[in-house]
Amino acid sequence: MSDESDLQLFAGACRHFDEGNYFEAHELWEDLWNEASGSRHAYLQCLIQVAVALHHASRENWAGTRKLLASSLSYLEKGRQGGDEVDLGLLKDRILDFEIALQKRLKGGNSSEEELPFFSLPRRKV
């Protein structure tokens, strides 16, 4: 990120995400995504899709959650060189843990038995 306003926007999106305000995080990252290109574009797309997936999960839209988690992993791989604010290896682990818990929850038939592991972003020190 090149200027201070982009840094502040990114940090604000991270705060929203960590507070469970996933839709708001997605909105801020989308502002940055609109101006990005290359691997930075894919990196931000990954974060946007994870945020929207967790937003869907908070509303029990399981189909939307699973679709966006799956596609976020593809963008995560494409965006590995797009930024160093988030530890993408740990983010991938958290996405997969969430998907596994969701599968167990859906398989069990009782949608309230399996606690979903909503998570904060694993950030790197930069």
Summary of the structure (lengths in Angstrom):
residues: 126
radius of gyration: 14.3
end to end distance: 11.8
largest distance: 49.0
contacts: 373
relative contact order: 0.14
helix: 70%
strand: 2%
